[in-house]
């Protein structure tokens, strides 16, 4: 799932190596998952551009801070 909104948020955040972005009917809320190949999973529904930007920014903060590794510890 490549979105122009995602590209814009990545550019704003200065992230070059972006996690993959997937739409998934099995998740109920957006989540960042995967230690070695992180990916963002979004519930399969429609989003406004503003709502999607807010969600992606939030998940990318977890990505940049490497929160998945802290959870593992």
CHARMM-style PDB file with segment names, atoms N, HN, CA, C and O in Angstrom:
ATOM      1  N   UNK     1       0.851  -1.182   0.000  1.00  0.00      PROA
ATOM      2  CA  UNK     1       0.000   0.000   0.000  1.00  0.00      PROA
ATOM      3  C   UNK     1       0.890   1.237   0.000  1.00  0.00      PROA
ATOM      4  O   UNK     1       1.396   1.632   1.051  1.00  0.00      PROA
ATOM      5  N   UNK     2       1.083   1.837  -1.132  1.00  0.00      PROA
ATOM      6  HN  UNK     2       0.672   1.516  -1.986  1.00  0.00      PROA
ATOM      7  CA  UNK     2       1.883   3.052  -1.225  1.00  0.00      PROA
ATOM      8  C   UNK     2       0.918   4.207  -1.397  1.00  0.00      PROA
ATOM      9  O   UNK     2       0.101   4.221  -2.317  1.00  0.00      PROA
ATOM     10  N   UNK     3       1.019   5.154  -0.520  1.00  0.00      PROA
ATOM     11  HN  UNK     3       1.683   5.143   0.227  1.00  0.00      PROA
ATOM     12  CA  UNK     3       0.097   6.269  -0.513  1.00  0.00      PROA
ATOM     13  C   UNK     3       0.873   7.575  -0.669  1.00  0.00      PROA
ATOM     14  O   UNK     3       1.950   7.729  -0.093  1.00  0.00      PROA
ATOM     15  N   UNK     4       0.333   8.515  -1.444  1.00  0.00      PROA
ATOM     16  HN  UNK     4      -0.542   8.390  -1.912  1.00  0.00      PROA
ATOM     17  CA  UNK     4       0.994   9.823  -1.530  1.00  0.00      PROA
ATOM     18  C   UNK     4       1.061  10.503  -0.168  1.00  0.00      PROA
ATOM     19  O   UNK     4       2.002  11.242   0.122  1.00  0.00      PROA
ATOM     20  N   UNK     5       0.054  10.247   0.665  1.00  0.00      PROA
ATOM     21  HN  UNK     5      -0.710   9.646   0.429  1.00  0.00      PROA
ATOM     22  CA  UNK     5       0.055  10.820   2.021  1.00  0.00      PROA
ATOM     23  C   UNK     5       1.218  10.237   2.816  1.00  0.00      PROA
ATOM     24  O   UNK     5       1.902  10.965   3.536  1.00  0.00      PROA
ATOM     25  N   UNK     6       1.450   8.923   2.692  1.00  0.00      PROA
ATOM     26  HN  UNK     6       0.895   8.331   2.107  1.00  0.00      PROA
ATOM     27  CA  UNK     6       2.559   8.278   3.396  1.00  0.00      PROA
ATOM     28  C   UNK     6       3.891   8.849   2.926  1.00  0.00      PROA
ATOM     29  O   UNK     6       4.769   9.125   3.742  1.00  0.00      PROA
ATOM     30  N   UNK     7       4.045   9.023   1.643  1.00  0.00      PROA
ATOM     31  HN  UNK     7       3.331   8.799   0.979  1.00  0.00      PROA
ATOM     32  CA  UNK     7       5.275   9.610   1.097  1.00  0.00      PROA
ATOM     33  C   UNK     7       5.510  11.004   1.649  1.00  0.00      PROA
ATOM     34  O   UNK     7       6.638  11.365   1.985  1.00  0.00      PROA
ATOM     35  N   UNK     8       4.448  11.781   1.743  1.00  0.00      PROA
ATOM     36  HN  UNK     8       3.532  11.487   1.470  1.00  0.00      PROA
ATOM     37  CA  UNK     8       4.562  13.140   2.278  1.00  0.00      PROA
ATOM     38  C   UNK     8       4.980  13.127   3.744  1.00  0.00      PROA
ATOM     39  O   UNK     8       5.854  13.892   4.150  1.00  0.00      PROA
ATOM     40  N   UNK     9       4.359  12.261   4.537  1.00  0.00      PROA
ATOM     41  HN  UNK     9       3.649  11.639   4.208  1.00  0.00      PROA
ATOM     42  CA  UNK     9       4.690  12.181   5.969  1.00  0.00      PROA
ATOM     43  C   UNK     9       6.133  11.712   6.157  1.00  0.00      PROA
ATOM     44  O   UNK     9       6.840  12.218   7.028  1.00  0.00      PROA
ATOM     45  N   UNK    10       6.568  10.762   5.356  1.00  0.00      PROA
ATOM     46  HN  UNK    10       5.994  10.351   4.648  1.00  0.00      PROA
ATOM     47  CA  UNK    10       7.958  10.293   5.436  1.00  0.00      PROA
ATOM     48  C   UNK    10       8.933  11.416   5.102  1.00  0.00      PROA
ATOM     49  O   UNK    10       9.952  11.587   5.770  1.00  0.00      PROA
ATOM     50  N   UNK    11       8.613  12.168   4.073  1.00  0.00      PROA
ATOM     51  HN  UNK    11       7.785  12.029   3.530  1.00  0.00      PROA
ATOM     52  CA  UNK    11       9.475  13.288   3.674  1.00  0.00      PROA
ATOM     53  C   UNK    11       9.538  14.332   4.791  1.00  0.00      PROA
ATOM     54  O   UNK    11      10.616  14.830   5.114  1.00  0.00      PROA
ATOM     55  N   UNK    12       8.389  14.663   5.380  1.00  0.00      PROA
ATOM     56  HN  UNK    12       7.513  14.259   5.117  1.00  0.00      PROA
ATOM     57  CA  UNK    12       8.351  15.636   6.479  1.00  0.00      PROA
ATOM     58  C   UNK    12       9.176  15.159   7.675  1.00  0.00      PROA
ATOM     59  O   UNK    12       9.840  15.957   8.337  1.00  0.00      PROA
ATOM     60  N   UNK    13       9.128  13.851   7.947  1.00  0.00      PROA
ATOM     61  HN  UNK    13       8.588  13.203   7.410  1.00  0.00      PROA
ATOM     62  CA  UNK    13       9.827  13.290   9.103  1.00  0.00      PROA
ATOM     63  C   UNK    13      11.300  13.024   8.817  1.00  0.00      PROA
ATOM     64  O   UNK    13      12.069  12.751   9.739  1.00  0.00      PROA
ATOM     65  N   UNK    14      11.701  13.101   7.552  1.00  0.00      PROA
ATOM     66  HN  UNK    14      11.077  13.323   6.803  1.00  0.00      PROA
ATOM     67  CA  UNK    14      13.085  12.847   7.200  1.00  0.00      PROA
ATOM     68  C   UNK    14      13.470  11.376   7.282  1.00  0.00      PROA
ATOM     69  O   UNK    14      14.630  11.043   7.525  1.00  0.00      PROA
ATOM     70  N   UNK    15      12.499  10.507   7.082  1.00  0.00      PROA
ATOM     71  HN  UNK    15      11.557  10.778   6.885  1.00  0.00      PROA
ATOM     72  CA  UNK    15      12.754   9.070   7.148  1.00  0.00      PROA
ATOM     73  C   UNK    15      13.006   8.553   5.744  1.00  0.00      PROA
ATOM     74  O   UNK    15      12.157   8.685   4.863  1.00  0.00      PROA
ATOM     75  N   UNK    16      14.162   7.970   5.542  1.00  0.00      PROA
ATOM     76  HN  UNK    16      14.852   7.862   6.258  1.00  0.00      PROA
ATOM     77  CA  UNK    16      14.533   7.445   4.221  1.00  0.00      PROA
ATOM     78  C   UNK    16      14.214   5.964   4.094  1.00  0.00      PROA
ATOM     79  O   UNK    16      13.728   5.515   3.056  1.00  0.00      PROA
ATOM     80  N   UNK    17      14.484   5.217   5.136  1.00  0.00      PROA
ATOM     81  HN  UNK    17      14.879   5.582   5.979  1.00  0.00      PROA
ATOM     82  CA  UNK    17      14.234   3.771   5.121  1.00  0.00      PROA
ATOM     83  C   UNK    17      12.909   3.517   5.840  1.00  0.00      PROA
ATOM     84  O   UNK    17      12.871   3.290   7.050  1.00  0.00      PROA
ATOM     85  N   UNK    18      11.856   3.560   5.086  1.00  0.00      PROA
ATOM     86  HN  UNK    18      11.887   3.745   4.103  1.00  0.00      PROA
ATOM     87  CA  UNK    18      10.514   3.522   5.650  1.00  0.00      PROA
ATOM     88  C   UNK    18      10.025   2.106   5.903  1.00  0.00      PROA
ATOM     89  O   UNK    18      10.329   1.191   5.138  1.00  0.00      PROA
ATOM     90  N   UNK    19       9.264   1.926   6.981  1.00  0.00      PROA
ATOM     91  HN  UNK    19       9.017   2.670   7.602  1.00  0.00      PROA
ATOM     92  CA  UNK    19       8.626   0.631   7.177  1.00  0.00      PROA
ATOM     93  C   UNK    19       7.555   0.429   6.105  1.00  0.00      PROA
ATOM     94  O   UNK    19       6.974   1.392   5.604  1.00  0.00      PROA
ATOM     95  N   UNK    20       7.305  -0.815   5.766  1.00  0.00      PROA
ATOM     96  HN  UNK    20       7.777  -1.597   6.173  1.00  0.00      PROA
ATOM     97  CA  UNK    20       6.251  -1.115   4.801  1.00  0.00      PROA
ATOM     98  C   UNK    20       4.907  -0.696   5.384  1.00  0.00      PROA
ATOM     99  O   UNK    20       4.747  -0.631   6.603  1.00  0.00      PROA
ATOM    100  N   UNK    21       3.956  -0.417   4.523  1.00  0.00      PROA
ATOM    101  HN  UNK    21       4.087  -0.470   3.533  1.00  0.00      PROA
ATOM    102  CA  UNK    21       2.625  -0.001   4.946  1.00  0.00      PROA
ATOM    103  C   UNK    21       1.614  -0.968   4.344  1.00  0.00      PROA
ATOM    104  O   UNK    21       1.572  -1.166   3.129  1.00  0.00      PROA
ATOM    105  N   UNK    22       0.790  -1.573   5.219  1.00  0.00      PROA
ATOM    106  HN  UNK    22       0.823  -1.412   6.205  1.00  0.00      PROA
ATOM    107  CA  UNK    22      -0.196  -2.555   4.776  1.00  0.00      PROA
ATOM    108  C   UNK    22      -1.577  -2.213   5.322  1.00  0.00      PROA
ATOM    109  O   UNK    22      -1.712  -1.622   6.393  1.00  0.00      PROA
ATOM    110  N   UNK    23      -2.576  -2.592   4.578  1.00  0.00      PROA
ATOM    111  HN  UNK    23      -2.466  -3.073   3.708  1.00  0.00      PROA
ATOM    112  CA  UNK    23      -3.955  -2.530   5.020  1.00  0.00      PROA
ATOM    113  C   UNK    23      -4.344  -3.951   5.392  1.00  0.00      PROA
ATOM    114  O   UNK    23      -4.105  -4.882   4.623  1.00  0.00      PROA
ATOM    115  N   UNK    24      -4.946  -4.127   6.574  1.00  0.00      PROA
ATOM    116  HN  UNK    24      -5.140  -3.371   7.199  1.00  0.00      PROA
ATOM    117  CA  UNK    24      -5.208  -5.474   7.071  1.00  0.00      PROA
ATOM    118  C   UNK    24      -6.574  -5.535   7.761  1.00  0.00      PROA
ATOM    119  O   UNK    24      -6.868  -4.726   8.641  1.00  0.00      PROA
ATOM    120  N   UNK    25      -7.385  -6.475   7.367  1.00  0.00      PROA
ATOM    121  HN  UNK    25      -7.146  -7.133   6.652  1.00  0.00      PROA
ATOM    122  CA  UNK    25      -8.719  -6.610   7.968  1.00  0.00      PROA
ATOM    123  C   UNK    25      -8.667  -7.254   9.356  1.00  0.00      PROA
ATOM    124  O   UNK    25      -9.671  -7.254  10.068  1.00  0.00      PROA
ATOM    125  N   UNK    26      -7.538  -7.791   9.743  1.00  0.00      PROA
ATOM    126  HN  UNK    26      -6.722  -7.791   9.165  1.00  0.00      PROA
ATOM    127  CA  UNK    26      -7.408  -8.493  11.020  1.00  0.00      PROA
ATOM    128  C   UNK    26      -7.047  -7.583  12.199  1.00  0.00      PROA
ATOM    129  O   UNK    26      -7.189  -7.998  13.350  1.00  0.00      PROA
ATOM    130  N   UNK    27      -6.593  -6.374  11.947  1.00  0.00      PROA
ATOM    131  HN  UNK    27      -6.478  -6.036  11.013  1.00  0.00      PROA
ATOM    132  CA  UNK    27      -6.225  -5.478  13.053  1.00  0.00      PROA
ATOM    133  C   UNK    27      -7.363  -4.500  13.315  1.00  0.00      PROA
ATOM    134  O   UNK    27      -8.081  -4.094  12.401  1.00  0.00      PROA
ATOM    135  N   UNK    28      -7.510  -4.132  14.583  1.00  0.00      PROA
ATOM    136  HN  UNK    28      -6.927  -4.462  15.326  1.00  0.00      PROA
ATOM    137  CA  UNK    28      -8.574  -3.202  14.960  1.00  0.00      PROA
ATOM    138  C   UNK    28      -8.085  -1.770  15.092  1.00  0.00      PROA
ATOM    139  O   UNK    28      -8.871  -0.826  15.011  1.00  0.00      PROA
ATOM    140  N   UNK    29      -6.793  -1.615  15.296  1.00  0.00      PROA
ATOM    141  HN  UNK    29      -6.155  -2.382  15.362  1.00  0.00      PROA
ATOM    142  CA  UNK    29      -6.222  -0.276  15.386  1.00  0.00      PROA
ATOM    143  C   UNK    29      -4.845  -0.305  14.718  1.00  0.00      PROA
ATOM    144  O   UNK    29      -4.237  -1.368  14.595  1.00  0.00      PROA
ATOM    145  N   UNK    30      -4.362   0.845  14.293  1.00  0.00      PROA
ATOM    146  HN  UNK    30      -4.857   1.708  14.393  1.00  0.00      PROA
ATOM    147  CA  UNK    30      -3.044   0.890  13.634  1.00  0.00      PROA
ATOM    148  C   UNK    30      -1.961   0.365  14.573  1.00  0.00      PROA
ATOM    149  O   UNK    30      -1.998   0.586  15.783  1.00  0.00      PROA
ATOM    150  N   UNK    31      -0.996  -0.337  13.975  1.00  0.00      PROA
ATOM    151  HN  UNK    31      -0.966  -0.516  12.992  1.00  0.00      PROA
ATOM    152  CA  UNK    31       0.063  -0.927  14.792  1.00  0.00      PROA
ATOM    153  C   UNK    31       1.354  -1.025  13.982  1.00  0.00      PROA
ATOM    154  O   UNK    31       1.338  -1.273  12.776  1.00  0.00      PROA
ATOM    155  N   UNK    32       2.458  -0.825  14.673  1.00  0.00      PROA
ATOM    156  HN  UNK    32       2.471  -0.623  15.653  1.00  0.00      PROA
ATOM    157  CA  UNK    32       3.788  -1.058  14.102  1.00  0.00      PROA
ATOM    158  C   UNK    32       4.256  -2.403  14.626  1.00  0.00      PROA
ATOM    159  O   UNK    32       4.254  -2.633  15.836  1.00  0.00      PROA
ATOM    160  N   UNK    33       4.657  -3.293  13.728  1.00  0.00      PROA
ATOM    161  HN  UNK    33       4.658  -3.106  12.746  1.00  0.00      PROA
ATOM    162  CA  UNK    33       5.077  -4.632  14.142  1.00  0.00      PROA
ATOM    163  C   UNK    33       6.286  -5.069  13.325  1.00  0.00      PROA
ATOM    164  O   UNK    33       6.473  -4.640  12.186  1.00  0.00      PROA
ATOM    165  N   UNK    34       7.101  -5.930  13.925  1.00  0.00      PROA
ATOM    166  HN  UNK    34       6.949  -6.279  14.850  1.00  0.00      PROA
ATOM    167  CA  UNK    34       8.244  -6.507  13.225  1.00  0.00      PROA
ATOM    168  C   UNK    34       9.564  -5.922  13.693  1.00  0.00      PROA
ATOM    169  O   UNK    34       9.781  -4.714  13.599  1.00  0.00      PROA
ATOM    170  N   UNK    35      10.448  -6.775  14.198  1.00  0.00      PROA
ATOM    171  HN  UNK    35      10.272  -7.756  14.275  1.00  0.00      PROA
ATOM    172  CA  UNK    35      11.735  -6.296  14.707  1.00  0.00      PROA
ATOM    173  C   UNK    35      12.749  -6.029  13.600  1.00  0.00      PROA
ATOM    174  O   UNK    35      13.414  -4.993  13.601  1.00  0.00      PROA
ATOM    175  N   UNK    36      12.866  -6.951  12.669  1.00  0.00      PROA
ATOM    176  HN  UNK    36      12.326  -7.792  12.668  1.00  0.00      PROA
ATOM    177  CA  UNK    36      13.894  -6.812  11.639  1.00  0.00      PROA
ATOM    178  C   UNK    36      13.375  -6.180  10.359  1.00  0.00      PROA
ATOM    179  O   UNK    36      14.140  -5.565   9.616  1.00  0.00      PROA
ATOM    180  N   UNK    37      12.100  -6.324  10.096  1.00  0.00      PROA
ATOM    181  HN  UNK    37      11.478  -6.824  10.699  1.00  0.00      PROA
ATOM    182  CA  UNK    37      11.444  -5.685   8.954  1.00  0.00      PROA
ATOM    183  C   UNK    37      10.151  -5.050   9.443  1.00  0.00      PROA
ATOM    184  O   UNK    37       9.066  -5.585   9.214  1.00  0.00      PROA
ATOM    185  N   UNK    38      10.267  -3.920  10.110  1.00  0.00      PROA
ATOM    186  HN  UNK    38      11.148  -3.487  10.295  1.00  0.00      PROA
ATOM    187  CA  UNK    38       9.065  -3.297  10.669  1.00  0.00      PROA
ATOM    188  C   UNK    38       8.072  -2.918   9.570  1.00  0.00      PROA
ATOM    189  O   UNK    38       8.445  -2.581   8.447  1.00  0.00      PROA
ATOM    190  N   UNK    39       6.808  -2.986   9.938  1.00  0.00      PROA
ATOM    191  HN  UNK    39       6.505  -3.259  10.851  1.00  0.00      PROA
ATOM    192  CA  UNK    39       5.732  -2.617   9.030  1.00  0.00      PROA
ATOM    193  C   UNK    39       4.609  -1.979   9.833  1.00  0.00      PROA
ATOM    194  O   UNK    39       4.398  -2.302  11.001  1.00  0.00      PROA
ATOM    195  N   UNK    40       3.905  -1.081   9.193  1.00  0.00      PROA
ATOM    196  HN  UNK    40       4.076  -0.819   8.244  1.00  0.00      PROA
ATOM    197  CA  UNK    40       2.732  -0.459   9.793  1.00  0.00      PROA
ATOM    198  C   UNK    40       1.509  -1.141   9.196  1.00  0.00      PROA
ATOM    199  O   UNK    40       1.364  -1.229   7.977  1.00  0.00      PROA
ATOM    200  N   UNK    41       0.634  -1.621  10.072  1.00  0.00      PROA
ATOM    201  HN  UNK    41       0.753  -1.549  11.062  1.00  0.00      PROA
ATOM    202  CA  UNK    41      -0.606  -2.267   9.647  1.00  0.00      PROA
ATOM    203  C   UNK    41      -1.770  -1.369  10.032  1.00  0.00      PROA
ATOM    204  O   UNK    41      -1.917  -0.973  11.189  1.00  0.00      PROA
ATOM    205  N   UNK    42      -2.593  -1.055   9.040  1.00  0.00      PROA
ATOM    206  HN  UNK    42      -2.474  -1.376   8.100  1.00  0.00      PROA
ATOM    207  CA  UNK    42      -3.766  -0.208   9.258  1.00  0.00      PROA
ATOM    208  C   UNK    42      -5.028  -1.041   9.069  1.00  0.00      PROA
ATOM    209  O   UNK    42      -5.083  -1.887   8.176  1.00  0.00      PROA
ATOM    210  N   UNK    43      -6.045  -0.810   9.905  1.00  0.00      PROA
ATOM    211  HN  UNK    43      -6.000  -0.124  10.631  1.00  0.00      PROA
ATOM    212  CA  UNK    43      -7.324  -1.483   9.665  1.00  0.00      PROA
ATOM    213  C   UNK    43      -7.833  -1.148   8.260  1.00  0.00      PROA
ATOM    214  O   UNK    43      -7.637  -0.038   7.765  1.00  0.00      PROA
ATOM    215  N   UNK    44      -8.473  -2.099   7.645  1.00  0.00      PROA
ATOM    216  HN  UNK    44      -8.633  -3.000   8.048  1.00  0.00      PROA
ATOM    217  CA  UNK    44      -8.960  -1.945   6.276  1.00  0.00      PROA
ATOM    218  C   UNK    44     -10.234  -1.098   6.271  1.00  0.00      PROA
ATOM    219  O   UNK    44     -11.344  -1.623   6.365  1.00  0.00      PROA
ATOM    220  N   UNK    45     -10.056   0.219   6.161  1.00  0.00      PROA
ATOM    221  HN  UNK    45      -9.155   0.645   6.085  1.00  0.00      PROA
ATOM    222  CA  UNK    45     -11.192   1.148   6.075  1.00  0.00      PROA
ATOM    223  C   UNK    45     -10.746   2.432   5.413  1.00  0.00      PROA
ATOM    224  O   UNK    45      -9.567   2.605   5.104  1.00  0.00      PROA
ATOM    225  N   UNK    46     -11.675   3.320   5.197  1.00  0.00      PROA
ATOM    226  HN  UNK    46     -12.633   3.180   5.448  1.00  0.00      PROA
ATOM    227  CA  UNK    46     -11.377   4.611   4.562  1.00  0.00      PROA
ATOM    228  C   UNK    46     -10.858   5.601   5.603  1.00  0.00      PROA
ATOM    229  O   UNK    46     -11.310   5.604   6.748  1.00  0.00      PROA
ATOM    230  N   UNK    47      -9.906   6.440   5.193  1.00  0.00      PROA
ATOM    231  HN  UNK    47      -9.539   6.437   4.263  1.00  0.00      PROA
ATOM    232  CA  UNK    47      -9.334   7.470   6.067  1.00  0.00      PROA
ATOM    233  C   UNK    47      -9.344   8.802   5.335  1.00  0.00      PROA
ATOM    234  O   UNK    47      -9.179   8.850   4.115  1.00  0.00      PROA
ATOM    235  N   UNK    48      -9.533   9.865   6.069  1.00  0.00      PROA
ATOM    236  HN  UNK    48      -9.667   9.826   7.059  1.00  0.00      PROA
ATOM    237  CA  UNK    48      -9.330  11.187   5.487  1.00  0.00      PROA
ATOM    238  C   UNK    48      -7.825  11.404   5.420  1.00  0.00      PROA
ATOM    239  O   UNK    48      -7.074  10.743   6.137  1.00  0.00      PROA
ATOM    240  N   UNK    49      -7.381  12.315   4.577  1.00  0.00      PROA
ATOM    241  HN  UNK    49      -7.992  12.852   3.995  1.00  0.00      PROA
ATOM    242  CA  UNK    49      -5.947  12.606   4.499  1.00  0.00      PROA
ATOM    243  C   UNK    49      -5.414  13.087   5.840  1.00  0.00      PROA
ATOM    244  O   UNK    49      -4.335  12.678   6.269  1.00  0.00      PROA
ATOM    245  N   UNK    50      -6.173  13.959   6.504  1.00  0.00      PROA
ATOM    246  HN  UNK    50      -7.049  14.291   6.156  1.00  0.00      PROA
ATOM    247  CA  UNK    50      -5.730  14.490   7.797  1.00  0.00      PROA
ATOM    248  C   UNK    50      -5.650  13.383   8.845  1.00  0.00      PROA
ATOM    249  O   UNK    50      -4.698  13.334   9.623  1.00  0.00      PROA
ATOM    250  N   UNK    51      -6.636  12.501   8.870  1.00  0.00      PROA
ATOM    251  HN  UNK    51      -7.409  12.540   8.237  1.00  0.00      PROA
ATOM    252  CA  UNK    51      -6.629  11.395   9.827  1.00  0.00      PROA
ATOM    253  C   UNK    51      -5.490  10.424   9.562  1.00  0.00      PROA
ATOM    254  O   UNK    51      -4.831   9.959  10.492  1.00  0.00      PROA
ATOM    255  N   UNK    52      -5.263  10.124   8.298  1.00  0.00      PROA
ATOM    256  HN  UNK    52      -5.798  10.503   7.543  1.00  0.00      PROA
ATOM    257  CA  UNK    52      -4.181   9.215   7.925  1.00  0.00      PROA
ATOM    258  C   UNK    52      -2.822   9.807   8.279  1.00  0.00      PROA
ATOM    259  O   UNK    52      -1.940   9.094   8.757  1.00  0.00      PROA
ATOM    260  N   UNK    53      -2.651  11.100   8.049  1.00  0.00      PROA
ATOM    261  HN  UNK    53      -3.368  11.679   7.661  1.00  0.00      PROA
ATOM    262  CA  UNK    53      -1.379  11.752   8.413  1.00  0.00      PROA
ATOM    263  C   UNK    53      -1.116  11.633   9.906  1.00  0.00      PROA
ATOM    264  O   UNK    53       0.004  11.339  10.323  1.00  0.00      PROA
ATOM    265  N   UNK    54      -2.156  11.863  10.717  1.00  0.00      PROA
ATOM    266  HN  UNK    54      -3.066  12.102  10.378  1.00  0.00      PROA
ATOM    267  CA  UNK    54      -1.988  11.803  12.161  1.00  0.00      PROA
ATOM    268  C   UNK    54      -1.612  10.377  12.603  1.00  0.00      PROA
ATOM    269  O   UNK    54      -0.728  10.197  13.441  1.00  0.00      PROA
ATOM    270  N   UNK    55      -2.275   9.390  12.046  1.00  0.00      PROA
ATOM    271  HN  UNK    55      -2.993   9.536  11.365  1.00  0.00      PROA
ATOM    272  CA  UNK    55      -1.985   7.993  12.383  1.00  0.00      PROA
ATOM    273  C   UNK    55      -0.556   7.636  11.986  1.00  0.00      PROA
ATOM    274  O   UNK    55       0.184   7.054  12.780  1.00  0.00      PROA
ATOM    275  N   UNK    56      -0.170   7.978  10.774  1.00  0.00      PROA
ATOM    276  HN  UNK    56      -0.770   8.450  10.128  1.00  0.00      PROA
ATOM    277  CA  UNK    56       1.164   7.632  10.286  1.00  0.00      PROA
ATOM    278  C   UNK    56       2.256   8.340  11.076  1.00  0.00      PROA
ATOM    279  O   UNK    56       3.286   7.742  11.386  1.00  0.00      PROA
ATOM    280  N   UNK    57       2.037   9.599  11.400  1.00  0.00      PROA
ATOM    281  HN  UNK    57       1.200  10.085  11.148  1.00  0.00      PROA
ATOM    282  CA  UNK    57       3.024  10.321  12.223  1.00  0.00      PROA
ATOM    283  C   UNK    57       3.202   9.625  13.562  1.00  0.00      PROA
ATOM    284  O   UNK    57       4.325   9.462  14.040  1.00  0.00      PROA
ATOM    285  N   UNK    58       2.098   9.215  14.165  1.00  0.00      PROA
ATOM    286  HN  UNK    58       1.186   9.347  13.777  1.00  0.00      PROA
ATOM    287  CA  UNK    58       2.161   8.540  15.463  1.00  0.00      PROA
ATOM    288  C   UNK    58       2.951   7.237  15.363  1.00  0.00      PROA
ATOM    289  O   UNK    58       3.839   6.988  16.178  1.00  0.00      PROA
ATOM    290  N   UNK    59       2.640   6.418  14.383  1.00  0.00      PROA
ATOM    291  HN  UNK    59       1.919   6.621  13.721  1.00  0.00      PROA
ATOM    292  CA  UNK    59       3.340   5.141  14.230  1.00  0.00      PROA
ATOM    293  C   UNK    59       4.814   5.343  13.879  1.00  0.00      PROA
ATOM    294  O   UNK    59       5.666   4.564  14.307  1.00  0.00      PROA
ATOM    295  N   UNK    60       5.113   6.371  13.112  1.00  0.00      PROA
ATOM    296  HN  UNK    60       4.421   7.004  12.764  1.00  0.00      PROA
ATOM    297  CA  UNK    60       6.510   6.646  12.756  1.00  0.00      PROA
ATOM    298  C   UNK    60       7.321   7.148  13.945  1.00  0.00      PROA
ATOM    299  O   UNK    60       8.539   6.969  13.977  1.00  0.00      PROA
ATOM    300  N   UNK    61       6.673   7.769  14.912  1.00  0.00      PROA
ATOM    301  HN  UNK    61       5.684   7.915  14.886  1.00  0.00      PROA
ATOM    302  CA  UNK    61       7.373   8.138  16.146  1.00  0.00      PROA
ATOM    303  C   UNK    61       7.838   6.863  16.846  1.00  0.00      PROA
ATOM    304  O   UNK    61       8.971   6.797  17.322  1.00  0.00      PROA
ATOM    305  N   UNK    62       6.973   5.851  16.914  1.00  0.00      PROA
ATOM    306  HN  UNK    62       6.052   5.904  16.527  1.00  0.00      PROA
ATOM    307  CA  UNK    62       7.379   4.562  17.502  1.00  0.00      PROA
ATOM    308  C   UNK    62       8.542   3.951  16.716  1.00  0.00      PROA
ATOM    309  O   UNK    62       9.473   3.398  17.301  1.00  0.00      PROA
ATOM    310  N   UNK    63       8.479   4.056  15.404  1.00  0.00      PROA
ATOM    311  HN  UNK    63       7.722   4.505  14.929  1.00  0.00      PROA
ATOM    312  CA  UNK    63       9.532   3.511  14.543  1.00  0.00      PROA
ATOM    313  C   UNK    63      10.867   4.213  14.797  1.00  0.00      PROA
ATOM    314  O   UNK    63      11.897   3.559  14.966  1.00  0.00      PROA
ATOM    315  N   UNK    64      10.842   5.534  14.823  1.00  0.00      PROA
ATOM    316  HN  UNK    64      10.006   6.065  14.686  1.00  0.00      PROA
ATOM    317  CA  UNK    64      12.089   6.300  15.011  1.00  0.00      PROA
ATOM    318  C   UNK    64      12.693   6.076  16.387  1.00  0.00      PROA
ATOM    319  O   UNK    64      13.915   6.052  16.534  1.00  0.00      PROA
ATOM    320  N   UNK    65      11.840   5.912  17.400  1.00  0.00      PROA
ATOM    321  HN  UNK    65      10.848   5.932  17.281  1.00  0.00      PROA
ATOM    322  CA  UNK    65      12.319   5.708  18.769  1.00  0.00      PROA
ATOM    323  C   UNK    65      12.680   4.254  19.051  1.00  0.00      PROA
ATOM    324  O   UNK    65      13.176   3.931  20.130  1.00  0.00      PROA
ATOM    325  N   UNK    66      12.429   3.372  18.073  1.00  0.00      PROA
ATOM    326  HN  UNK    66      12.025   3.634  17.196  1.00  0.00      PROA
ATOM    327  CA  UNK    66      12.701   1.939  18.217  1.00  0.00      PROA
ATOM    328  C   UNK    66      11.956   1.335  19.404  1.00  0.00      PROA
ATOM    329  O   UNK    66      12.500   0.526  20.155  1.00  0.00      PROA
ATOM    330  N   UNK    67      10.720   1.742  19.551  1.00  0.00      PROA
ATOM    331  HN  UNK    67      10.278   2.399  18.941  1.00  0.00      PROA
ATOM    332  CA  UNK    67       9.910   1.277  20.675  1.00  0.00      PROA
ATOM    333  C   UNK    67       9.692  -0.230  20.673  1.00  0.00      PROA
ATOM    334  O   UNK    67       9.510  -0.819  21.739  1.00  0.00      PROA
ATOM    335  N   UNK    68       9.704  -0.863  19.522  1.00  0.00      PROA
ATOM    336  HN  UNK    68       9.852  -0.384  18.656  1.00  0.00      PROA
ATOM    337  CA  UNK    68       9.515  -2.316  19.480  1.00  0.00      PROA
ATOM    338  C   UNK    68      10.611  -3.030  20.259  1.00  0.00      PROA
ATOM    339  O   UNK    68      10.344  -4.027  20.929  1.00  0.00      PROA
ATOM    340  N   UNK    69      11.825  -2.539  20.180  1.00  0.00      PROA
ATOM    341  HN  UNK    69      12.042  -1.729  19.635  1.00  0.00      PROA
ATOM    342  CA  UNK    69      12.942  -3.144  20.898  1.00  0.00      PROA
ATOM    343  C   UNK    69      12.806  -2.936  22.404  1.00  0.00      PROA
ATOM    344  O   UNK    69      13.162  -3.816  23.189  1.00  0.00      PROA
ATOM    345  N   UNK    70      12.291  -1.772  22.808  1.00  0.00      PROA
ATOM    346  HN  UNK    70      12.002  -1.058  22.170  1.00  0.00      PROA
ATOM    347  CA  UNK    70      12.072  -1.539  24.235  1.00  0.00      PROA
ATOM    348  C   UNK    70      10.996  -2.462  24.781  1.00  0.00      PROA
ATOM    349  O   UNK    70      11.092  -2.943  25.910  1.00  0.00      PROA
ATOM    350  N   UNK    71       9.964  -2.708  23.969  1.00  0.00      PROA
ATOM    351  HN  UNK    71       9.886  -2.317  23.052  1.00  0.00      PROA
ATOM    352  CA  UNK    71       8.914  -3.637  24.380  1.00  0.00      PROA
ATOM    353  C   UNK    71       9.482  -5.040  24.577  1.00  0.00      PROA
ATOM    354  O   UNK    71       9.081  -5.760  25.491  1.00  0.00      PROA
ATOM    355  N   UNK    72      10.409  -5.414  23.720  1.00  0.00      PROA
ATOM    356  HN  UNK    72      10.735  -4.829  22.978  1.00  0.00      PROA
ATOM    357  CA  UNK    72      11.011  -6.742  23.824  1.00  0.00      PROA
ATOM    358  C   UNK    72      11.749  -6.905  25.149  1.00  0.00      PROA
ATOM    359  O   UNK    72      11.685  -7.964  25.774  1.00  0.00      PROA
ATOM    360  N   UNK    73      12.446  -5.860  25.573  1.00  0.00      PROA
ATOM    361  HN  UNK    73      12.498  -5.000  25.065  1.00  0.00      PROA
ATOM    362  CA  UNK    73      13.174  -5.924  26.841  1.00  0.00      PROA
ATOM    363  C   UNK    73      12.213  -5.970  28.004  1.00  0.00      PROA
ATOM    364  OT1 UNK    73      12.641  -6.026  29.157  1.00  0.00      PROA
TER     365      UNK     73
END
